[in-house]
Amino acid sequence: MKQIKVLVVDDSAVVRQVMLEVLGRAPDIKVIGTASDPLFAMQKMNIEWPDVITLDVEMPRMDGITFLKKLMAEHPTPVVICSSLTEKGAETTMQALAAGAVSIITKPKMGVKQFLTDASNDLVSAVQAAAQANMRRLAPHIGALAPAGPKLTADAMLPGSISAMAQTTERIVAIGTSTGGTQALEAVLTRLPRVCPGIVIVQHMPEKFTAAFAERLNSLCEVEVLEAKNGDRVVPGRVLIAPGGRHMLLKRSGAQYQVEVVDGPLVSRHKPSVDVLFRSVAKFAGKNATGIIMTGMGDDGARGMKEMFDVGAHTIAQDEATCVVFGMPKEAIKLQAVREVLPLEGMPRAIVVAGRG
């Protein structure tokens, strides 16, 4: 069995030791070294290049963002960001994801033993997913995910007027994604016109980070992007992102759609879970919904998409060529839950078309 070679870069000796121990338990992972900052890391990488790097963002001599940008420009390598559960850390982590990091893991919240108990599976899964990443989709610039050019407009994509959408939401677009999804969502949402159907999204991400992610997208997009709160309405031109650590469901109240944000057990090994969202969309929106499953490791969302498919919803999977990790879309396709397979570049148009019904 070929092992995944990992380099751990973190200025905390305790964190380095914990990661060495946790990753060392996985038979398919081999930690080839640790480093207290990027300069020491580069010395070790000149001797043996890792398959995956776990990287802290706040370190002496060179910060993780600068190192990441240098790495992506010169030798694209899958990077998993190791970040603290703080607001400041969340903002910095969003910069790292925008620069090409694959995913996030969180540092210990309650000491080493608690971390070993609570987060070991997450850490191993993040490294395994990163090892499968298609780095051509992440480097050297995230903008390469979408072709250059002006933002799409409703007029350019649709014949006739769609002003009737302005008052009530009749159509819903539900999106599920994981590894590589932060970059993919940015590529899609930044190309949407203000007039588009209401969108609900589950992106696998730890708690505290989804708020910063939504704020970043909101600053870049014509549509309004928010971290969902319980009872938020789903309306045209608004995107609601499930908060990390909570499930998000779609509900209908009369002629209006809204979301319910709830706690609960892991579903398909995740919270928030794409399956939870998609199943609620199948129940409350039925054939008036479009489901989109994009890049990510695992199978979360596949069964929920099959339920959407079975009630007549339009279902779309991202194609393998444009996925960072072709896991979740592949599983949905295997279940025969997908009506259409599109490249990432085709998603903005598909979303606006979905608003027509």
Secondary structure, DSSP 4 states (H G I P E B T S, - for coil): -PPEEEEEE-S-HHHHHHHHHHHHTSTTEEEEEEESSHHHHHHHHTTS--SEEEEESS-SSS-HHHHHHHHHHHS---EEEEE-SSHHHHHHHHHHHHHT--EEEE--SS-HHHHHHHTHHHHHHHHHHHHT--GGGTSS-GGGGS-SSPPP-HHHHSSS--GGGGTS---EEEEEE-TTHHHHHHHHHTT--SS--EEEEEE---TTHHHHHHHHHHHH-SSEEEE--TT-EE-TTEEEEPPTTSEEEEEEETTEEEEEEE----BTTBSS-HHHHHHHHHHHTGGGEEEEE-SBSS-TTHHHHHHHHHTT-EEEEE-GGG-SSBSHHHHHHHTT--SEEE-GGGHHHHHHHHTT-
